[in-house]
């Protein structure tokens, strides 16, 4: 009944330019840009953010202002294609860097570009196809029940029409400022991007902050609540658990360090080594438990979604003559899933067999359903994709070990299964948000679904090169510059289950911490991720989230002015993330281009030549001041429009 009352912005009987060459080309470019930016961000902090809104506003600025075209459906198609890059990046960076780490340890070979591309492509195509039968049940029938926050916000941006140019300039401003800042900090190295301090009077405790614009932007977009959960996890780890380790276990030799005591470790290598060798195992247990708990809680919703989707899709909605109700046909969906399954089974570049390909299909449809409903409730940025991957890895690794596929072969297969599932879940969530936007503005679902597949294909081609580039330039995955926290976690889980060598006392401590947090009613996954990540990453996010809280609590003349101010900050923060990610990739390119030989006979790279830290440096205090200025720019750009109106 609800769906009959709703009328989209563009009526079903009105035809406008939608699936055009301009929308495809611009969307493909944005898919690569935001895919690369989110890959860099995720490998630094273990989180990615939705690219739909920034892609929409950039589209509005380019198509409306530069090309003088005037079709809201064309703009919607751009964001549909463009946002796919972020989801493909999330799925691959959360898992596949584990293969690079094993190669570095001499346990196998690094995945090739074709292998990475095919894994991403298979996961992306399955994610789109498996979500299509769910569209009617989740997007249409539950309109008004499932909010799909990013999807609705993106629709509001598109419907705003004439405001598109101004909003696009806000995104581009953030992009430019963050790009310049990142180049000064990590290119010219005028000030350090990571500032740390070990609290000597409180043995085992430490504090620090990565003074980077993307982290402030992530914190602002996530908001005060999610940022505070992340920071609370960090505080528990760095100011409670690690000091207790140093106090009670100071003279103890513990796993995995066998040549020194905890006191010696802290004294000689610093507090961060205590995190790297011990605390992250506790965090891993908490994250794994959080992922399982989120799945258990969503089981009733999953069952209901299956029933509604199969019943509604089977009634022939895809055969409707209305433009706004046309989906890709069920025959094509099933044929596409079958083809992908055969490709995963028979193509040598993908290390899967018939049994593991079937695992992917079964788990894939299950988690596509979970993801599609979860993003409707909590949004894409909070979608527990890594939790779904963890659950998949636990089950698939146990099955592989039980069937005799063990060692590096079994571990590789488990990570590839997890990688495909991770991409499926991420793309299914992104597709759901995009189809919600299309439902509100009056887009053609079938054309959007084709657009998603194009975005997936383009992103899959690019993501392998991006992974190799970042690995070569930043010291490999698992390094301080590129910790790849989610992939490191996946690696630890697979190794622990397959080899039985995990420090289970530490892991189980994390599991029970997560259970306590769940009993207290605190969202487990953001808290657990904060416990797992270094506090240097959650501290700047907390500052960004605190700034958004301050803006939300200010007095405004109307609710509309408040929403406009907060949304302007979101757009600017999206630009900060994109700008830092783009320059991060640019610096990665410069770091692998040879520029000669130094006096010691070692290779000198272009990035070394632009490093002027020896001639001019403003130090850690300067870095803190610059980060404070970044927070000030978020405030200024968020409030500039409301100041004009007043």
Buried (B, 14 or more C-beta within 10 A) or exposed (E): EEBEEEEBBBEBEEEEBBBBEBBBEBBBBBBBBBBBBBBBBBBBBBBBBBBBBBBBBBBBBBBBBEEEBEBBBBBBBBBBBBBBBBBBBBBBBBBBBBBBBBBBEEBBEBBEBEBBBBBBBBBBBBBBBBBBBBBBBBBBBBBEEBBBBBBBBBBBBBBBBEBBBBBBBBBBBBBEBBBBBBBBBBBBBBBBBBBBEBBEEBBBBBBBBBBBBBBBBBBBBBBBBBBBBBBBBBBBBBBEBBBEBBEEBBEEEBEEBEEBBBBBBBBEBBBBBBBBBBBBBBBBBBBBBBBBBBBEEBEEBBEEBBEBBEEBBEEEBBEBEEBBBBBBEBEBBEEBBEEBBEBBBEBEBBBBBEEBBBBBBEBBBBBBBBBBBBBBBBBBBBBBBBBBBBBBBBBBBEBBBEEEBBEBEBBBBBBBBBBBBBBBBBBBBBBBBBBBBBBBBBBBBBBBBBBBBBBBBBBBBBBBBBBBBBBEBBEBBBEEBBBBBBBBBBBBBBBBBBEEEBBEEBBBBBBEBBBEBBEEEBBBBBBBBBBBBBBBBBBBBBBBBBBBBEBBEEEBEEEEBBBBBBBBBBBBBBBBBBBBBBBBBBBBEBBBEEBEEEEEEEEBBBBBEBBEEEEEBBEBEBBBEBBEEBBEBBBEBBBBBBEEEE
